[in-house]
Amino acid sequence: MAADNKCDTASCGGNCDTCDGNITVTLTLDNDETVECAILTIFPVNGRDYIALLPLDENGENEDGEVYLYRYDNSSGSPVLDNIEDDEEYEAVADMFDQMLDAAEYDEMVAADEEEN
């Protein structure tokens, strides 16, 4: 699987935590179809890094909320994505991603309450 980073920040080097959130990659799937995806986050699970990608349509939007999860490795200086083949590994990654979403929603609610007071 190939991924081309379309980060707007020249100094990113694949470390998306340093970018401003406008990062996309173009995935080339096994069937040679290309899909433009927004990078949501890179996160660790059990000593490995994973990446969450939001596939975008031709208008740069995601209507169905589908998210792609892949293994992520940047140790060679060039990001590499691998499929998660093991069901248990995928469940652990999906659970961690769900926990991160829940925490982000909670943080947004707390911030909104603080702004109101």
C-alpha positions as CSV (number, residue, x, y, z in Angstrom):
1,M,0.0,0.0,0.0
2,A,1.5,3.4,-1.0
3,A,0.8,6.7,0.7
4,D,1.8,10.1,-0.6
5,N,1.9,12.8,2.1
6,K,0.3,16.1,1.1
7,C,1.2,18.0,4.3
8,D,1.2,21.8,4.0
9,T,4.0,22.1,6.4
10,A,7.5,21.6,4.9
11,S,9.1,20.7,8.2
12,C,6.5,17.9,8.9
13,G,8.6,15.0,7.7
14,G,5.7,12.7,8.3
15,N,5.2,13.7,11.9
16,C,1.7,14.9,11.7
17,D,1.6,16.2,15.3
18,T,3.6,19.2,14.1
19,C,1.2,20.1,11.3
20,D,-1.8,22.4,11.4
21,G,-4.4,19.7,10.7
22,N,-4.7,20.2,6.9
23,I,-2.9,17.1,6.1
24,T,-4.0,14.6,3.5
25,V,-2.5,11.5,2.0
26,T,-3.3,9.7,-1.2
27,L,-3.6,6.0,-0.7
28,T,-3.1,3.6,-3.6
29,L,-5.2,0.5,-2.7
30,D,-4.4,-3.0,-3.7
31,N,-6.8,-2.7,-6.7
32,D,-4.8,0.4,-7.9
33,E,-7.7,2.7,-6.9
34,T,-6.6,6.0,-5.3
35,V,-8.3,7.5,-2.3
36,E,-7.6,10.9,-0.8
37,C,-7.7,10.8,3.0
38,A,-7.3,13.3,5.8
39,I,-5.0,12.2,8.6
40,L,-6.9,12.2,11.9
41,T,-4.2,11.1,14.3
42,I,-1.3,8.8,14.8
43,F,-1.4,6.9,18.1
44,P,0.3,4.0,19.9
45,V,-1.2,0.7,20.9
46,N,0.8,-2.1,22.6
47,G,4.2,-0.6,21.5
48,R,3.2,0.0,17.8
49,D,2.1,3.1,16.0
50,Y,-1.2,3.3,14.1
51,I,-2.8,5.9,11.9
52,A,-6.5,6.8,11.5
53,L,-7.4,8.2,8.1
54,L,-10.7,9.7,7.0
55,P,-11.4,9.0,3.3
56,L,-12.6,12.1,1.4
57,D,-14.9,12.3,-1.6
58,E,-14.1,14.5,-4.6
59,N,-15.4,17.6,-2.7
60,G,-13.0,16.9,0.2
61,E,-15.8,15.7,2.5
62,N,-16.7,12.4,4.3
63,E,-20.4,11.8,4.4
64,D,-20.5,8.3,6.0
65,G,-18.0,8.7,8.8
66,E,-15.9,5.7,7.7
67,V,-12.4,5.7,9.1
68,Y,-9.4,3.6,7.9
69,L,-7.0,2.2,10.5
70,Y,-3.5,1.1,9.5
71,R,-0.2,0.2,11.1
72,Y,2.1,3.2,10.8
73,D,5.9,3.2,10.7
74,N,8.1,6.2,10.1
75,S,11.4,4.8,11.3
76,S,13.0,4.9,7.9
77,G,12.2,8.6,7.5
78,S,9.4,7.8,5.0
79,P,5.9,6.9,6.3
80,V,4.8,3.3,5.6
81,L,1.3,2.0,6.1
82,D,0.5,-1.7,6.5
83,N,-2.9,-3.4,6.8
84,I,-3.9,-4.8,10.2
85,E,-4.5,-8.5,9.4
86,D,-5.1,-9.9,12.9
87,D,-8.6,-9.5,14.3
88,E,-7.4,-9.1,17.9
89,E,-4.9,-6.4,16.9
90,Y,-7.6,-4.6,14.9
91,E,-10.0,-4.7,17.9
92,A,-7.4,-3.2,20.2
93,V,-6.6,-0.4,17.7
94,A,-10.3,0.3,17.1
95,D,-11.0,0.4,20.9
96,M,-8.2,2.8,21.5
97,F,-9.4,5.0,18.6
98,D,-12.9,5.0,20.1
99,Q,-11.5,5.9,23.5
100,M,-9.6,8.8,22.0
101,L,-12.8,10.0,20.3
102,D,-14.8,9.8,23.5
103,A,-12.1,11.8,25.4
104,A,-12.0,14.4,22.7
105,E,-15.8,14.8,22.9
106,Y,-15.6,15.1,26.7
107,D,-12.9,17.7,26.4
108,E,-15.0,19.7,23.9
109,M,-18.0,19.6,26.3
110,V,-15.9,20.8,29.3
111,A,-14.4,23.6,27.2
112,A,-17.9,24.7,26.1
113,D,-19.1,24.7,29.7
114,E,-16.1,26.8,30.8
115,E,-16.8,29.3,28.0
116,E,-20.4,29.7,29.2
117,N,-19.4,30.5,32.8
